[in-house]
Amino acid sequence: MARLLTLLFVAAGSVVFGRWMTADLFSKIIQPLIVALSIMAAALLVRLNRGMPTLDWKSLEANERKILTDKIVELTREYMYVLAIQAVTLVALLTLTVQDFGRFSSTLQTSMMALGGGLVALCIARMSYIVWRDYDIVRLQKKLIDESADRETVDKAHEEALSKVSAIRASNVRSGGKVETKSWPE
């Protein structure tokens, strides 16, 4: 589903840039697009620097820990793919900044602008996906941390109950003998 949405978004970006963008307008917005993409790439590099979250890994069950670490590694791989896409897009846009659009045919101009718009749309779509995946990882971390805390609380309550039962047994309280009841005189 995410791939289909990405393809639709890229197609829409290509159509919008190819159909309604003029060469003059494109040359005016290309610099801000480069800045925006550079900021997105920098954000990805900062995120890549963070690595694994700081958790008390011993408090998580082995299966839960493996699920979380696998998802984080998968997300890091996605970061690298998106970073590569952004690098290609930045190189393409930087190449277009030094071009004189007037010397190209209108079909080639339209194709270059459509390609630029598609690449920018792809970068935006993949960054949106990364934000969603980061949120997904945070929700998974919350679930695992909450379950771990709940397990610790239940284990602590169980230990307290066992110690109280042991204390009661250790006090050697015995039941008394059966008391006979007497009836009242009439």
C-alpha positions as CSV (number, residue, x, y, z in Angstrom):
1,M,0.0,0.0,0.0
2,A,2.8,2.4,0.9
3,R,4.5,1.7,-2.5
4,L,1.3,2.4,-4.4
5,L,0.9,5.7,-2.5
6,T,4.5,6.5,-3.3
7,L,4.1,5.8,-7.0
8,L,0.9,7.9,-7.1
9,F,2.7,10.8,-5.3
10,V,5.7,10.6,-7.6
11,A,3.4,10.5,-10.7
12,A,1.5,13.5,-9.4
13,G,4.7,15.4,-8.8
14,S,5.9,14.6,-12.3
15,V,2.6,15.7,-13.9
16,V,2.4,18.9,-11.9
17,F,6.0,19.9,-12.6
18,G,5.8,18.8,-16.3
19,R,2.5,20.3,-17.1
20,W,2.2,23.5,-15.1
21,M,5.8,24.5,-14.4
22,T,7.6,26.9,-16.7
23,A,11.3,26.9,-17.2
24,D,11.6,30.4,-15.6
25,L,9.6,29.4,-12.5
26,F,11.5,26.1,-12.3
27,S,14.8,27.9,-12.3
28,K,13.5,30.2,-9.5
29,I,12.4,27.4,-7.2
30,I,15.3,25.0,-7.8
31,Q,17.5,26.6,-5.2
32,P,14.9,26.4,-2.4
33,L,14.3,22.8,-3.4
34,I,18.0,22.0,-3.1
35,V,18.0,23.6,0.4
36,A,15.0,21.7,1.5
37,L,16.4,18.4,0.3
38,S,19.7,19.2,1.9
39,I,17.9,19.7,5.2
40,M,16.1,16.4,4.8
41,A,19.4,14.6,4.1
42,A,21.0,16.2,7.2
43,A,18.0,15.1,9.3
44,L,18.5,11.5,8.0
45,L,22.2,11.7,8.8
46,V,21.4,12.9,12.4
47,R,18.9,10.0,12.7
48,L,21.4,7.5,11.4
49,N,23.9,8.7,14.1
50,R,21.5,7.8,16.9
51,G,21.6,4.0,16.4
52,M,19.8,1.8,18.8
53,P,17.7,3.3,21.6
54,T,19.0,3.2,25.1
55,L,16.9,0.6,27.0
56,D,17.4,-1.8,29.8
57,W,17.6,-4.7,27.3
58,K,17.7,-7.4,30.0
59,S,14.2,-6.4,31.1
60,L,12.8,-7.4,27.7
61,E,12.2,-11.0,26.7
62,A,14.5,-12.4,24.1
63,N,11.8,-12.6,21.4
64,E,10.6,-9.0,22.1
65,R,14.2,-7.8,21.9
66,K,14.8,-9.5,18.6
67,I,11.6,-8.0,17.1
68,L,12.6,-4.5,18.2
69,T,16.2,-4.7,17.0
70,D,15.2,-6.3,13.7
71,K,12.8,-3.4,13.1
72,I,15.4,-0.8,14.0
73,V,17.9,-2.4,11.6
74,E,15.2,-2.5,8.8
75,L,14.4,1.2,9.4
76,T,18.1,2.1,9.3
77,R,18.3,0.3,5.9
78,E,15.4,2.5,4.8
79,Y,17.3,5.6,5.9
80,M,20.2,4.6,3.7
81,Y,18.0,4.0,0.7
82,V,16.2,7.4,1.1
83,L,19.6,9.1,1.6
84,A,20.8,7.6,-1.7
85,I,17.6,8.8,-3.4
86,Q,18.1,12.3,-2.0
87,A,21.7,12.3,-3.1
88,V,20.7,11.4,-6.7
89,T,18.0,14.1,-6.6
90,L,20.4,16.7,-5.3
91,V,22.9,15.9,-8.0
92,A,20.1,16.0,-10.6
93,L,18.9,19.4,-9.3
94,L,22.4,20.8,-9.1
95,T,23.0,19.8,-12.6
96,L,19.8,21.5,-13.7
97,T,20.9,24.7,-12.0
98,V,23.7,25.2,-14.4
99,Q,21.7,24.4,-17.5
100,D,20.4,27.1,-19.9
101,F,16.8,25.9,-20.5
102,G,16.4,28.1,-23.5
103,R,18.7,26.0,-25.6
104,F,16.6,22.9,-25.1
105,S,13.4,22.0,-26.9
106,S,10.1,22.5,-25.1
107,T,9.6,18.7,-24.9
108,L,13.0,18.2,-23.3
109,Q,12.4,21.2,-20.9
110,T,9.1,19.6,-19.9
111,S,10.8,16.2,-19.4
112,M,13.6,17.6,-17.3
113,M,11.1,19.5,-15.1
114,A,8.8,16.4,-14.8
115,L,11.9,14.3,-13.8
116,G,12.9,16.9,-11.2
117,G,9.3,17.1,-9.8
118,G,9.1,13.3,-9.7
119,L,12.4,13.0,-7.8
120,V,11.4,15.7,-5.4
121,A,8.0,14.0,-4.8
122,L,9.8,10.7,-4.3
123,C,12.1,12.3,-1.6
124,I,9.1,13.8,0.1
125,A,7.1,10.5,0.0
126,R,10.0,8.5,1.4
127,M,10.7,11.0,4.1
128,S,7.0,10.8,5.1
129,Y,7.3,7.1,5.2
130,I,10.3,7.3,7.4
131,V,8.5,9.6,9.8
132,W,5.7,7.0,10.0
133,R,8.1,4.2,10.5
134,D,9.9,6.1,13.3
135,Y,6.5,6.6,15.0
136,D,5.9,2.9,14.5
137,I,9.2,2.0,16.2
138,V,8.4,4.4,19.1
139,R,5.0,2.7,19.6
140,L,6.7,-0.7,19.6
141,Q,9.2,0.5,22.2
142,K,6.3,1.8,24.3
143,K,4.5,-1.5,24.1
144,L,7.6,-3.5,25.1
145,I,8.6,-1.1,27.9
146,D,5.1,-1.1,29.3
147,E,4.9,-4.9,29.2
148,S,8.3,-5.2,30.8
149,A,7.2,-2.8,33.6
150,D,3.9,-4.7,34.1
151,R,5.9,-8.0,34.3
152,E,8.1,-6.5,36.9
153,T,5.2,-5.2,38.9
154,V,3.4,-8.6,38.8
155,D,6.6,-10.4,39.8
156,K,7.2,-8.0,42.7
157,A,3.6,-8.5,43.9
158,H,4.0,-12.3,43.6
159,E,7.2,-12.2,45.7
160,E,5.6,-10.0,48.4
161,A,2.6,-12.4,48.5
162,L,4.9,-15.4,48.9
163,S,6.9,-13.7,51.6
164,K,3.7,-12.9,53.6
165,V,2.4,-16.4,53.3
166,S,5.8,-17.7,54.4
167,A,5.7,-15.3,57.4
168,I,2.2,-16.5,58.4
169,R,3.3,-20.1,58.2
170,A,6.5,-19.3,60.2
171,S,4.5,-17.8,63.0
172,N,3.2,-21.3,63.7
173,V,-0.4,-20.3,64.3
174,R,-2.5,-23.3,65.0
175,S,-6.2,-23.7,65.1
176,G,-7.7,-24.1,68.6
177,G,-9.7,-27.1,69.6
178,K,-13.4,-27.3,69.1
179,V,-15.4,-25.3,71.6
180,E,-18.5,-27.0,72.8
181,T,-21.6,-24.9,73.0
182,K,-24.0,-25.1,75.8
183,S,-27.6,-24.5,75.5
184,W,-29.4,-21.9,77.6
185,P,-31.6,-23.1,80.3
186,E,-35.3,-22.6,79.5
